[in-house]
Amino acid sequence: MNIHEVYMKRCLTLAQYGLGKVSPNPMVGALLVYEDKIIGEGYHEKYGCAHAEVNCIKSVKKENIHFIKDSTLYVSLEPCNHFGKTPPCTDLIIQQQIKKVVIGCRDPHSKVNGAGIQKLKDSGVEVIENILYHEALNINKRFFTFHNQKRPYIILKWAQTINGKISGPQKSRLKISNELTNRLVHKWRSEEDAILVGTNTVILDNPALTTRLYPGNNPLRIFIDKQLRVDTSSRILDKTTPTIILNCIKESMEGSNMYVKFEEHQNFIHQMNDILYERNILSLIIEGGAALLSSFIRNEIWDEARVITNQHLFIADGVDAPIIEQNECIKTEKIEDDWINYYERKNDQRQK
C-alpha cells in the first residue's frame, strides 16, 4: 500500500461515519496532509450541512493554517462544483490555494461527473484520481446505484428456520431470530432511506418498521396495499413516521401518510423504483413477505441480501423462504443461534 492509499483509507473510514445521515448526498471523507503529517480531517456529517472538504479545512488548528496552501487534500469522492444546499467545494479548494488534490473516484451526479476535477485542473491544481477506486465506489454503492441505474440500492432481508421456512402454517407469525439479531436488524434499518413490506406482512404481523431497538433514524416506511385492506388502526399507519402506501385506488396526503397510486397491470417493481427515484430515495431494505422478496429475486432487481438462519429452529410445516441461487455469499457471521449470510447479486451494473 503506497502513501496515497494509506491516506485514502483514512478518508474512507471517515466517510462511513455519515452512513444513514447524509442521504441523498454521498458519504465523503477528507484529509489535509502537510509533509507527511495530517493537519486536518473531516467528513460529511449530515445532509444539508457542510461537506467533508469544508469540515476538514475548518479542523486545522490555528498554528497550522498557513500550511494549508502547501498541503495535499485527500478526498474520497470528487469535490462538487455546483451550488446545492452548500457552495461548491471546488471554489473553497481554489480559494485556499491548495495545489494538489487526490481523489478516490469521480462523482456520478450529472452536475459533477468530472466537471469538479476539470475546474480544479483549469485553476492549476494537480489532481490524482482513482486511489482505492473500488473501495471508494463500494462505500457509496447506494449513491452510485441511484445515479447510474435510476433506482434505489435494494437490500433483501429475511429470517428463516434451519429447514428454510419463513413463517408458520397459514402464514402465521413465527419468532425466528434472537434479541441481539433483532437489534442488528434495527441498526440496518437506520442505515437505509426506506423500508418495504407487502400487504400480508402488515395484516398478519402488524409491524411498526421503526428503529426502536437502536438509536438511529427511522426509515421511510412503505407498504403495498392494492385495495386498501389494511386496518387504519395498524401501527404502520400511526402517522409517527412518514409512510407511503402504494395502492391502486387513490392519491392523497393524510398527515404523514402518503397514498401513492400505481397501475395494477403494469410491472410493479419498475413503477415503485420510479416513484422512489423521483423522491430521492437512495436505498431500500425489503423485509417481507416471501412472495414480495421472491418477486425481486425473480426479476433480478436487487443488490444485496441478508439471510438470517436460526440453526436450531425446525418446523414441519410453514411458508418456504425465498431462494437465492448462483450468487456469492460474501460474508457470514454468527450471533448466538443465528447465522447471517450476506449475498451480493452477480453481474453488478452499479458502474456504467
BELDAVEN-V955187 format. One record per pair of residues at least 4 apart in sequence whose C-alpha atoms are under 8 Angstrom apart, sorted by the first residue. I is the first residue (numbers start at 1). J is the second residue. Records with the same first field share a line. If there is no record, write none. Layout:
I->J ; J
This chain:
1->5 ; 6
2->6
3->7
4->8 ; 102 ; 131
5->9 ; 131 ; 132
6->10
7->11 ; 31 ; 74
8->12 ; 74 ; 75 ; 76 ; 103 ; 104 ; 131 ; 132
9->13 ; 132
10->14 ; 29 ; 31
11->15 ; 28 ; 29 ; 30 ; 31 ; 43 ; 74 ; 75 ; 76
12->16 ; 28 ; 29 ; 76 ; 135 ; 136 ; 139
13->17 ; 29
14->18 ; 28 ; 29 ; 30 ; 42 ; 43
15->19 ; 27 ; 28 ; 29 ; 30 ; 43 ; 44 ; 76
16->27 ; 28 ; 29 ; 139
17->27 ; 43 ; 45
18->22 ; 27 ; 28 ; 43 ; 44 ; 45 ; 46
19->27 ; 191
20->190 ; 191 ; 192 ; 193 ; 217
21->45 ; 46 ; 47 ; 191 ; 217
22->26 ; 27 ; 44 ; 45 ; 46 ; 47 ; 48
23->47 ; 193 ; 282
24->47 ; 143 ; 280 ; 281 ; 282
25->47 ; 143
26->140 ; 143
27->43 ; 44 ; 139 ; 140
28->43 ; 44 ; 51 ; 52 ; 75 ; 76 ; 77
29->41 ; 42 ; 43 ; 44 ; 52 ; 53 ; 75 ; 76 ; 77
30->41 ; 42 ; 43 ; 52 ; 53 ; 56 ; 73 ; 74 ; 75 ; 76
31->38 ; 39 ; 40 ; 41 ; 42 ; 53 ; 56 ; 73 ; 74 ; 75
32->38 ; 39 ; 40 ; 41 ; 56 ; 57 ; 68 ; 71 ; 72 ; 73 ; 74
33->37 ; 38 ; 39 ; 40 ; 71 ; 72 ; 73 ; 74
34->38 ; 39 ; 67 ; 68 ; 70 ; 71 ; 72
35->71
39->60 ; 61 ; 64
40->56 ; 57 ; 58 ; 59 ; 60 ; 61
41->55 ; 56 ; 57 ; 59 ; 60
42->52 ; 53 ; 54 ; 55 ; 56 ; 57 ; 59
43->51 ; 52 ; 53 ; 55 ; 56
44->49 ; 50 ; 51 ; 52 ; 55
45->49 ; 50 ; 51 ; 52
46->50
48->85 ; 86
49->85 ; 86
50->54 ; 55 ; 86
51->55 ; 86 ; 89
52->56 ; 75
53->57 ; 75 ; 79 ; 89
54->58 ; 89 ; 92
55->59
56->60
57->68
60->64 ; 65
61->65
64->68
67->71
68->96 ; 97 ; 98
69->96 ; 97 ; 98 ; 99
70->97 ; 98 ; 99
71->98 ; 99 ; 100
72->98 ; 99 ; 100 ; 101 ; 102
73->98 ; 100 ; 101 ; 102
74->101 ; 102 ; 103
75->79 ; 101 ; 102 ; 103 ; 104
76->103 ; 104 ; 105 ; 136
77->103 ; 104 ; 105 ; 106 ; 107 ; 136
78->103 ; 104 ; 105 ; 106 ; 107 ; 112 ; 113 ; 114 ; 116 ; 117
79->88 ; 89 ; 90 ; 107 ; 116 ; 117
80->88 ; 89 ; 90 ; 107 ; 112 ; 116
81->88 ; 89 ; 90 ; 91 ; 111 ; 112 ; 115 ; 116 ; 119
82->87 ; 88 ; 111 ; 112
83->87 ; 88
84->88
87->91
88->92
89->93
90->94 ; 116 ; 119 ; 120
91->95
92->96
93->97 ; 98
94->98 ; 120 ; 123 ; 125
98->125
99->124 ; 125 ; 126
100->125 ; 126 ; 127 ; 128
101->125 ; 126 ; 127 ; 128
102->127 ; 128 ; 129 ; 131
103->127 ; 128 ; 129 ; 130 ; 131
104->129 ; 130 ; 131 ; 132 ; 133 ; 136
105->129 ; 130 ; 131 ; 133 ; 136 ; 137
106->113 ; 114 ; 129 ; 130
107->112 ; 113 ; 114
108->112 ; 113 ; 144 ; 147 ; 148
109->113 ; 147
111->115
112->116
114->118
115->119
116->120
117->121 ; 127
118->122
119->123
120->124 ; 125 ; 126 ; 127
121->125 ; 126 ; 127
132->136
133->137
134->138
135->139
136->140
137->141 ; 144
140->144
141->145 ; 153 ; 350
142->146 ; 152 ; 153 ; 282 ; 283
143->147 ; 153 ; 282
144->148 ; 149 ; 350 ; 351
145->149 ; 150 ; 151 ; 152 ; 153 ; 282 ; 349 ; 350 ; 351
146->150 ; 151 ; 152 ; 153 ; 277 ; 282 ; 283
147->151
148->350 ; 351 ; 352
149->349 ; 350
150->273 ; 274 ; 277
151->273 ; 274 ; 276 ; 277 ; 282
152->273 ; 276 ; 277 ; 281 ; 282 ; 283 ; 284
153->282 ; 283 ; 284 ; 302 ; 303
154->283 ; 284 ; 285 ; 286 ; 301 ; 302 ; 303 ; 304
155->283 ; 284 ; 285 ; 286 ; 302 ; 303 ; 304 ; 305 ; 306
156->285 ; 286 ; 287 ; 293 ; 302 ; 304 ; 305 ; 306
157->285 ; 286 ; 287 ; 288 ; 305 ; 306 ; 307 ; 308
158->166 ; 287 ; 288 ; 306 ; 307 ; 308 ; 321
159->166 ; 176 ; 177 ; 307 ; 308 ; 309 ; 310
160->164 ; 165 ; 166 ; 167 ; 176 ; 307 ; 308 ; 309 ; 310 ; 321
161->165 ; 166 ; 176 ; 309 ; 310 ; 311 ; 312 ; 313 ; 314 ; 315
162->309 ; 310 ; 311 ; 312 ; 313 ; 314
163->314 ; 315
164->320 ; 321
165->315 ; 317 ; 318 ; 319 ; 320 ; 321
166->174 ; 290 ; 318 ; 319 ; 320 ; 321
167->171 ; 172 ; 173 ; 174 ; 318 ; 319 ; 320
168->172 ; 173 ; 174 ; 315 ; 317 ; 318 ; 319
169->317 ; 318 ; 319
170->318 ; 319
171->204 ; 318 ; 319
172->204
173->204 ; 205
176->309 ; 310 ; 313
177->181 ; 182 ; 308 ; 309 ; 310 ; 338
178->182 ; 336 ; 337 ; 338
179->183
180->184 ; 335
181->185 ; 335 ; 338
182->186 ; 213
183->187 ; 213 ; 214
184->188 ; 214
185->189
186->190 ; 210 ; 211 ; 212 ; 213 ; 214
187->191 ; 211 ; 213 ; 214 ; 215 ; 216
188->192
189->194 ; 195 ; 210 ; 211 ; 218 ; 219 ; 285
190->211 ; 214 ; 216 ; 217 ; 218 ; 219
191->216 ; 217
192->219 ; 282 ; 283 ; 284 ; 285
193->219 ; 220 ; 281 ; 282 ; 283 ; 284
194->219 ; 220 ; 221 ; 222 ; 281 ; 283 ; 284 ; 285
195->209 ; 219 ; 220 ; 221 ; 222 ; 284 ; 285 ; 286 ; 287
196->221 ; 222 ; 223 ; 224 ; 284 ; 285 ; 286 ; 287 ; 288
197->201 ; 202 ; 222 ; 223 ; 224 ; 286 ; 287 ; 288 ; 289 ; 292
198->202 ; 223 ; 224 ; 225 ; 288 ; 289 ; 292
199->203 ; 223 ; 224 ; 225 ; 230
200->204 ; 205 ; 289
201->205 ; 206 ; 207 ; 288 ; 289
202->206 ; 207 ; 223 ; 230 ; 234 ; 236
203->230 ; 231
206->234 ; 235 ; 236
207->235 ; 236
208->235 ; 236
209->218 ; 221 ; 236
210->218 ; 219
211->215 ; 216 ; 217 ; 218 ; 219
218->241
220->241 ; 242 ; 243 ; 244
221->236 ; 241 ; 242 ; 243 ; 244
222->243 ; 244 ; 245 ; 246
223->244 ; 245 ; 246
224->245 ; 246 ; 247
225->229 ; 230 ; 245 ; 246 ; 247 ; 248
226->246 ; 247 ; 248 ; 249 ; 264
227->247 ; 248 ; 249
228->247 ; 249
230->234
232->237
233->237 ; 238
234->238
236->243
237->243 ; 257
239->243 ; 255 ; 256 ; 257
240->256
241->256
242->256 ; 257 ; 258
243->256 ; 257 ; 258
244->257 ; 258 ; 259 ; 260
245->257 ; 258 ; 259 ; 260
246->259 ; 260 ; 261 ; 262
247->259 ; 260 ; 261 ; 262
248->261 ; 262 ; 263 ; 264
249->261
250->259 ; 260 ; 261
251->258 ; 259 ; 260 ; 261
252->258 ; 259 ; 260
253->257 ; 258 ; 259
254->258 ; 259
262->268 ; 271 ; 272
263->268
264->268
266->271
267->271
268->272
269->273 ; 296
270->274
271->275
272->276
273->277
274->278
275->279
276->280 ; 281 ; 282
277->281 ; 282
286->293
287->293
288->292 ; 293
289->293
290->294 ; 319 ; 320 ; 321 ; 322
291->295 ; 322
292->296
293->297 ; 322
294->298 ; 322 ; 323
295->299
296->300 ; 301 ; 302
297->301 ; 302 ; 324
302->345
303->344 ; 345 ; 348
304->342 ; 343 ; 344 ; 345
305->342 ; 343 ; 344
306->340 ; 341 ; 342 ; 343
307->340 ; 341 ; 342
308->338 ; 339 ; 340 ; 341
309->338 ; 339 ; 340
310->337 ; 338 ; 339
311->337 ; 338 ; 339
312->337
326->346
327->343 ; 344 ; 345 ; 346
328->343 ; 344 ; 345 ; 346
329->341 ; 342 ; 343 ; 344
330->341 ; 342 ; 343 ; 344
331->341 ; 342 ; 343
332->339 ; 340 ; 341 ; 342
333->339 ; 340 ; 341
334->338 ; 339 ; 340
335->339 ; 340
